[in-house]
Amino acid sequence: MRWNKTFTMVNCHAEGEVGNVVTGGLIDVPGSTMFEKMMFLEEHCDALRKICLFEPRGSVNHNVNFILPATDARAQMGYVIAESTEYVAMSGSNTMCVATVLLETGILPMQEPVTELVLEAPAGLIYARCECENGKVKRVEFTNQPAFVSRLDANVEVPGIGTIRADVAYGGMTYVLVEAEALGFEITPDEARDICEIGQQVKAAAAEQLPFSHPLNPFIKGITNFELTGPLQRENGKLFARNTVVVSPGRCDRSPCGTGTSARLAVLHARGLISIGETFIHESITSSRFESRVESTTKVGGLDAVVPVVAGQAWITGISQIGVDPTDRFQAGFTLADTWLEAVDEKLIKTRQPKAD
């Protein structure tokens, strides 16, 4: 065996969404913040993401997290999150996977019954409260960076579908949110392919028609996710709703989506539908659940924002070594539209540039 690249990967999922964690093979990358490290990987080392996520080593429903030394002295560890077609500032399910892997593999010490962690995501510091028992992380509750609404009840013209009413909100990624009833969906597993096809259409139209610029970080991309929202109900005195997020290049998030939950909390609060401290249960298309709440309110560059808290559980499923043989014709992997909905090539991964005003 003659590999020229080798990575140790801990396989993990949070409520169904795969968030594998690279714990060995990548020492550090340049950058004075985790966001700069993310940008360096995207612009100069994107082959690492493709090796881990593209076929034949990866899959369309996989994410990968690169563990790196923190740049902020308050954090115990940093991590960069890579998805199928983009690097993201924050991901809730991936954060749960990272925290679980760090503690259950002994990279960071576990204290029972509760271990408090401070992690540095590209979005900023993430405070995690991990409930632990007999060496197992049974629950990860994290306080996200602030989430805020960009638009409520905006009209989006979608070719072949018509005019759709949508909200736009940021929760660590930027979402266009549309009510499931308006598109004729109930958010059930058998609808997943149709949801993805329509979701990609709506997302593309919204990204073009509803410009988004983060007020504090112009390098954060615009709308990259579509969230289909089910009706809000009460269940045992708590708020409850189903949802699914369509992740590019066209597949459903298997979990309730942590940043999608954060974005929805921002929308619910802006509409006066949830109070500070009230519990909101978000259920995925696979019926897994995250528990969440609005911890407090704040401002982001003058915009009203909420501080979301989201909780769920992750499970380690294996440990593997990923390698690349120098004679392998698919060193950086490949994608096919039969499973990826749309084939991905490097032209879709663009260098981040500030959005024009």
NORLINJO-V200929 format. One record per run of one state. SS is the DSSP state (2 for helix, 1 for strand, 0 for the rest). FROM is the first residue (numbers start at 0). TO is the last residue. If there is no record, write none. Layout:
# NORLINJO-V200929
SS,FROM,TO  SS,FROM,TO
This chain:
# NORLINJO-V200929
0,0,1  1,2,13  0,14,15  1,16,23  0,24,32  2,33,43  0,44,44  2,45,52  0,53,53  1,54,54  0,55,60  1,61,67  0,68,75  1,76,81  0,82,85  1,86,87  0,88,90  2,91,103  0,104,112  1,113,120  0,121,122  1,123,132  0,133,134  1,135,142  0,143,145  1,146,157  0,158,160  1,161,169  0,170,172  1,173,178  2,179,182  0,183,187  2,188,208  0,209,223  1,224,228  0,229,231  1,232,234  0,235,236  1,237,246  0,247,249  1,250,251  0,252,256  2,257,269  0,270,278  1,279,282  0,283,287  1,288,299  0,300,301  1,302,311  0,312,312  1,313,324  0,325,332  1,333,333  0,334,335  2,336,339  0,340,344  2,345,347  0,348,356
